Amino acid sequence: MGMVMEVGKKVKPLGFGYPAQVRRGRTRVGWIGIGVMGGAMATRLLAAGFTVTAYARTSVKADALVAAGASVADSPASVAAASDVVFTMVSDPGDVRAVVLDRASGALAGLRPGGVLVDCTSSSPSLAREIAAAARSAGCHAVDAPVSGGDAGARDGTLAILAGGDEAVVAWLAPLFAHLGTPTHMGPPGSGQSSKIANQMAVAGAVVGAVVGLSESLAFADAAGLDARLFLDAVSKGAAGSRVMDIFGTRAVSRDFASGPGSARYIIKDLGMALEIGDGQEEEDEATALPGAALFRQMFSAMVANGDGDLCVRGLITVIERLSGVHK
């Protein structure tokens, strides 16, 4: 904790970072990475009364946050120098390493002792452990807190937050997390990232199985000259009816693949990390057979190869259509 010293006055502690109580108007938040997810999450903290200083490699992305009352810094280190808590929400582990650990411009270079780093990026468990160790050496704290719930969850504050790190620090962050979603402490550093990777495998399995079945049935119905909407309505009343049918069916027929849970490009990244861990490539991780994850990644990779990598995961239907000779 920092100290304030004035001539003739007693030295008193200055409330900064952990464990000073998190308070609106007092706790300063930094945000690095203000894309669709990060921008929505930072906006919620601004609306809740916290001061926010942001950094984005593309400055125009900060315009909406500035209009809402945020300040902008010219580097991650500058964000951290103005913050008690720094959130990161960037694209991949390489970006996390750059914005956090770069010796000159990274957030850890600018963060004072007591400051807290919170990485919400879907990243590598081993990198999360490395960041936690580096933060500890600097007298700071780090929590890996990837999220699940997509852009809608970010906008509505209903994200599932999978937190790894010191349990006391995760609990201390509760007043901030409360505006973003529901946090769960998953274990020591890296546990949040491992949880998110496992979550993505479950999501991919559910989506691939459901979408492949739905896609093939629609392709067959189309080839048979059936009315797709009438077909879906009819079969949804029988054994084929499911929550997936309700959510994906109508959107598949209406070709709504732009919005929804995760893009193919990002789920490929997450499944790729799962396979690296499964192969024992990450230090401290044992090899695990993951044939399902390998198959799911291959199918989503086909979306990217077809130029559809930015579509949400239900866009997998387009791959089945191409294989079936159906083009829409």
Secondary structure as a PSIPRED ss2 file (coil, helix, strand):
# PSIPRED VFORMAT (PSIPRED V4.0)

   1 M C   1.000  0.000  0.000
   2 G C   1.000  0.000  0.000
   3 M E   0.000  0.000  1.000
   4 V E   0.000  0.000  1.000
   5 M C   1.000  0.000  0.000
   6 E C   1.000  0.000  0.000
   7 V C   1.000  0.000  0.000
   8 G C   1.000  0.000  0.000
   9 K C   1.000  0.000  0.000
  10 K C   1.000  0.000  0.000
  11 V C   1.000  0.000  0.000
  12 K E   0.000  0.000  1.000
  13 P E   0.000  0.000  1.000
  14 L C   1.000  0.000  0.000
  15 G C   1.000  0.000  0.000
  16 F C   1.000  0.000  0.000
  17 G C   1.000  0.000  0.000
  18 Y C   1.000  0.000  0.000
  19 P C   1.000  0.000  0.000
  20 A C   1.000  0.000  0.000
  21 Q C   1.000  0.000  0.000
  22 V C   1.000  0.000  0.000
  23 R C   1.000  0.000  0.000
  24 R C   1.000  0.000  0.000
  25 G C   1.000  0.000  0.000
  26 R C   1.000  0.000  0.000
  27 T C   1.000  0.000  0.000
  28 R E   0.000  0.000  1.000
  29 V E   0.000  0.000  1.000
  30 G E   0.000  0.000  1.000
  31 W E   0.000  0.000  1.000
  32 I E   0.000  0.000  1.000
  33 G C   1.000  0.000  0.000
  34 I C   1.000  0.000  0.000
  35 G C   1.000  0.000  0.000
  36 V H   0.000  1.000  0.000
  37 M H   0.000  1.000  0.000
  38 G H   0.000  1.000  0.000
  39 G H   0.000  1.000  0.000
  40 A H   0.000  1.000  0.000
  41 M H   0.000  1.000  0.000
  42 A H   0.000  1.000  0.000
  43 T H   0.000  1.000  0.000
  44 R H   0.000  1.000  0.000
  45 L H   0.000  1.000  0.000
  46 L H   0.000  1.000  0.000
  47 A H   0.000  1.000  0.000
  48 A C   1.000  0.000  0.000
  49 G C   1.000  0.000  0.000
  50 F C   1.000  0.000  0.000
  51 T E   0.000  0.000  1.000
  52 V E   0.000  0.000  1.000
  53 T E   0.000  0.000  1.000
  54 A E   0.000  0.000  1.000
  55 Y E   0.000  0.000  1.000
  56 A C   1.000  0.000  0.000
  57 R C   1.000  0.000  0.000
  58 T C   1.000  0.000  0.000
  59 S H   0.000  1.000  0.000
  60 V H   0.000  1.000  0.000
  61 K H   0.000  1.000  0.000
  62 A H   0.000  1.000  0.000
  63 D H   0.000  1.000  0.000
  64 A H   0.000  1.000  0.000
  65 L H   0.000  1.000  0.000
  66 V H   0.000  1.000  0.000
  67 A H   0.000  1.000  0.000
  68 A C   1.000  0.000  0.000
  69 G C   1.000  0.000  0.000
  70 A C   1.000  0.000  0.000
  71 S E   0.000  0.000  1.000
  72 V E   0.000  0.000  1.000
  73 A C   1.000  0.000  0.000
  74 D C   1.000  0.000  0.000
  75 S C   1.000  0.000  0.000
  76 P H   0.000  1.000  0.000
  77 A H   0.000  1.000  0.000
  78 S H   0.000  1.000  0.000
  79 V H   0.000  1.000  0.000
  80 A H   0.000  1.000  0.000
  81 A H   0.000  1.000  0.000
  82 A C   1.000  0.000  0.000
  83 S C   1.000  0.000  0.000
  84 D C   1.000  0.000  0.000
  85 V E   0.000  0.000  1.000
  86 V E   0.000  0.000  1.000
  87 F E   0.000  0.000  1.000
  88 T E   0.000  0.000  1.000
  89 M C   1.000  0.000  0.000
  90 V C   1.000  0.000  0.000
  91 S C   1.000  0.000  0.000
  92 D C   1.000  0.000  0.000
  93 P H   0.000  1.000  0.000
  94 G H   0.000  1.000  0.000
  95 D H   0.000  1.000  0.000
  96 V H   0.000  1.000  0.000
  97 R H   0.000  1.000  0.000
  98 A H   0.000  1.000  0.000
  99 V H   0.000  1.000  0.000
 100 V H   0.000  1.000  0.000
 101 L H   0.000  1.000  0.000
 102 D C   1.000  0.000  0.000
 103 R C   1.000  0.000  0.000
 104 A C   1.000  0.000  0.000
 105 S C   1.000  0.000  0.000
 106 G C   1.000  0.000  0.000
 107 A H   0.000  1.000  0.000
 108 L H   0.000  1.000  0.000
 109 A H   0.000  1.000  0.000
 110 G H   0.000  1.000  0.000
 111 L C   1.000  0.000  0.000
 112 R C   1.000  0.000  0.000
 113 P C   1.000  0.000  0.000
 114 G C   1.000  0.000  0.000
 115 G C   1.000  0.000  0.000
 116 V E   0.000  0.000  1.000
 117 L E   0.000  0.000  1.000
 118 V E   0.000  0.000  1.000
 119 D E   0.000  0.000  1.000
 120 C C   1.000  0.000  0.000
 121 T C   1.000  0.000  0.000
 122 S C   1.000  0.000  0.000
 123 S C   1.000  0.000  0.000
 124 S C   1.000  0.000  0.000
 125 P H   0.000  1.000  0.000
 126 S H   0.000  1.000  0.000
 127 L H   0.000  1.000  0.000
 128 A H   0.000  1.000  0.000
 129 R H   0.000  1.000  0.000
 130 E H   0.000  1.000  0.000
 131 I H   0.000  1.000  0.000
 132 A H   0.000  1.000  0.000
 133 A H   0.000  1.000  0.000
 134 A H   0.000  1.000  0.000
 135 A H   0.000  1.000  0.000
 136 R H   0.000  1.000  0.000
 137 S H   0.000  1.000  0.000
 138 A C   1.000  0.000  0.000
 139 G C   1.000  0.000  0.000
 140 C C   1.000  0.000  0.000
 141 H E   0.000  0.000  1.000
 142 A E   0.000  0.000  1.000
 143 V E   0.000  0.000  1.000
 144 D E   0.000  0.000  1.000
 145 A C   1.000  0.000  0.000
 146 P C   1.000  0.000  0.000
 147 V E   0.000  0.000  1.000
 148 S E   0.000  0.000  1.000
 149 G C   1.000  0.000  0.000
 150 G H   0.000  1.000  0.000
 151 D H   0.000  1.000  0.000
 152 A H   0.000  1.000  0.000
 153 G H   0.000  1.000  0.000
 154 A H   0.000  1.000  0.000
 155 R H   0.000  1.000  0.000
 156 D H   0.000  1.000  0.000
 157 G C   1.000  0.000  0.000
 158 T C   1.000  0.000  0.000
 159 L E   0.000  0.000  1.000
 160 A E   0.000  0.000  1.000
 161 I E   0.000  0.000  1.000
 162 L E   0.000  0.000  1.000
 163 A E   0.000  0.000  1.000
 164 G E   0.000  0.000  1.000
 165 G C   1.000  0.000  0.000
 166 D C   1.000  0.000  0.000
 167 E H   0.000  1.000  0.000
 168 A H   0.000  1.000  0.000
 169 V H   0.000  1.000  0.000
 170 V H   0.000  1.000  0.000
 171 A H   0.000  1.000  0.000
 172 W H   0.000  1.000  0.000
 173 L C   1.000  0.000  0.000
 174 A H   0.000  1.000  0.000
 175 P H   0.000  1.000  0.000
 176 L H   0.000  1.000  0.000
 177 F H   0.000  1.000  0.000
 178 A C   1.000  0.000  0.000
 179 H C   1.000  0.000  0.000
 180 L C   1.000  0.000  0.000
 181 G E   0.000  0.000  1.000
 182 T E   0.000  0.000  1.000
 183 P E   0.000  0.000  1.000
 184 T E   0.000  0.000  1.000
 185 H E   0.000  0.000  1.000
 186 M E   0.000  0.000  1.000
 187 G E   0.000  0.000  1.000
 188 P C   1.000  0.000  0.000
 189 P C   1.000  0.000  0.000
 190 G C   1.000  0.000  0.000
 191 S H   0.000  1.000  0.000
 192 G H   0.000  1.000  0.000
 193 Q H   0.000  1.000  0.000
 194 S H   0.000  1.000  0.000
 195 S H   0.000  1.000  0.000
 196 K H   0.000  1.000  0.000
 197 I H   0.000  1.000  0.000
 198 A H   0.000  1.000  0.000
 199 N H   0.000  1.000  0.000
 200 Q H   0.000  1.000  0.000
 201 M H   0.000  1.000  0.000
 202 A H   0.000  1.000  0.000
 203 V H   0.000  1.000  0.000
 204 A H   0.000  1.000  0.000
 205 G H   0.000  1.000  0.000
 206 A H   0.000  1.000  0.000
 207 V H   0.000  1.000  0.000
 208 V H   0.000  1.000  0.000
 209 G H   0.000  1.000  0.000
 210 A H   0.000  1.000  0.000
 211 V H   0.000  1.000  0.000
 212 V H   0.000  1.000  0.000
 213 G H   0.000  1.000  0.000
 214 L H   0.000  1.000  0.000
 215 S H   0.000  1.000  0.000
 216 E H   0.000  1.000  0.000
 217 S H   0.000  1.000  0.000
 218 L H   0.000  1.000  0.000
 219 A H   0.000  1.000  0.000
 220 F H   0.000  1.000  0.000
 221 A H   0.000  1.000  0.000
 222 D H   0.000  1.000  0.000
 223 A H   0.000  1.000  0.000
 224 A C   1.000  0.000  0.000
 225 G C   1.000  0.000  0.000
 226 L C   1.000  0.000  0.000
 227 D C   1.000  0.000  0.000
 228 A H   0.000  1.000  0.000
 229 R H   0.000  1.000  0.000
 230 L H   0.000  1.000  0.000
 231 F H   0.000  1.000  0.000
 232 L H   0.000  1.000  0.000
 233 D H   0.000  1.000  0.000
 234 A H   0.000  1.000  0.000
 235 V H   0.000  1.000  0.000
 236 S C   1.000  0.000  0.000
 237 K C   1.000  0.000  0.000
 238 G C   1.000  0.000  0.000
 239 A C   1.000  0.000  0.000
 240 A C   1.000  0.000  0.000
 241 G C   1.000  0.000  0.000
 242 S C   1.000  0.000  0.000
 243 R H   0.000  1.000  0.000
 244 V H   0.000  1.000  0.000
 245 M H   0.000  1.000  0.000
 246 D H   0.000  1.000  0.000
 247 I H   0.000  1.000  0.000
 248 F H   0.000  1.000  0.000
 249 G H   0.000  1.000  0.000
 250 T H   0.000  1.000  0.000
 251 R H   0.000  1.000  0.000
 252 A H   0.000  1.000  0.000
 253 V H   0.000  1.000  0.000
 254 S C   1.000  0.000  0.000
 255 R C   1.000  0.000  0.000
 256 D C   1.000  0.000  0.000
 257 F C   1.000  0.000  0.000
 258 A C   1.000  0.000  0.000
 259 S C   1.000  0.000  0.000
 260 G C   1.000  0.000  0.000
 261 P C   1.000  0.000  0.000
 262 G C   1.000  0.000  0.000
 263 S E   0.000  0.000  1.000
 264 A H   0.000  1.000  0.000
 265 R H   0.000  1.000  0.000
 266 Y H   0.000  1.000  0.000
 267 I H   0.000  1.000  0.000
 268 I H   0.000  1.000  0.000
 269 K H   0.000  1.000  0.000
 270 D H   0.000  1.000  0.000
 271 L H   0.000  1.000  0.000
 272 G H   0.000  1.000  0.000
 273 M H   0.000  1.000  0.000
 274 A H   0.000  1.000  0.000
 275 L H   0.000  1.000  0.000
 276 E H   0.000  1.000  0.000
 277 I H   0.000  1.000  0.000
 278 G H   0.000  1.000  0.000
 279 D C   1.000  0.000  0.000
 280 G C   1.000  0.000  0.000
 281 Q C   1.000  0.000  0.000
 282 E C   1.000  0.000  0.000
 283 E C   1.000  0.000  0.000
 284 E C   1.000  0.000  0.000
 285 D C   1.000  0.000  0.000
 286 E C   1.000  0.000  0.000
 287 A C   1.000  0.000  0.000
 288 T C   1.000  0.000  0.000
 289 A C   1.000  0.000  0.000
 290 L C   1.000  0.000  0.000
 291 P H   0.000  1.000  0.000
 292 G H   0.000  1.000  0.000
 293 A H   0.000  1.000  0.000
 294 A H   0.000  1.000  0.000
 295 L H   0.000  1.000  0.000
 296 F H   0.000  1.000  0.000
 297 R H   0.000  1.000  0.000
 298 Q H   0.000  1.000  0.000
 299 M H   0.000  1.000  0.000
 300 F H   0.000  1.000  0.000
 301 S H   0.000  1.000  0.000
 302 A H   0.000  1.000  0.000
 303 M H   0.000  1.000  0.000
 304 V H   0.000  1.000  0.000
 305 A H   0.000  1.000  0.000
 306 N C   1.000  0.000  0.000
 307 G C   1.000  0.000  0.000
 308 D C   1.000  0.000  0.000
 309 G C   1.000  0.000  0.000
 310 D C   1.000  0.000  0.000
 311 L C   1.000  0.000  0.000
 312 C E   0.000  0.000  1.000
 313 V H   0.000  1.000  0.000
 314 R H   0.000  1.000  0.000
 315 G H   0.000  1.000  0.000
 316 L H   0.000  1.000  0.000
 317 I H   0.000  1.000  0.000
 318 T H   0.000  1.000  0.000
 319 V H   0.000  1.000  0.000
 320 I H   0.000  1.000  0.000
 321 E H   0.000  1.000  0.000
 322 R H   0.000  1.000  0.000
 323 L H   0.000  1.000  0.000
 324 S C   1.000  0.000  0.000
 325 G C   1.000  0.000  0.000
 326 V C   1.000  0.000  0.000
 327 H C   1.000  0.000  0.000
 328 K C   1.000  0.000  0.000
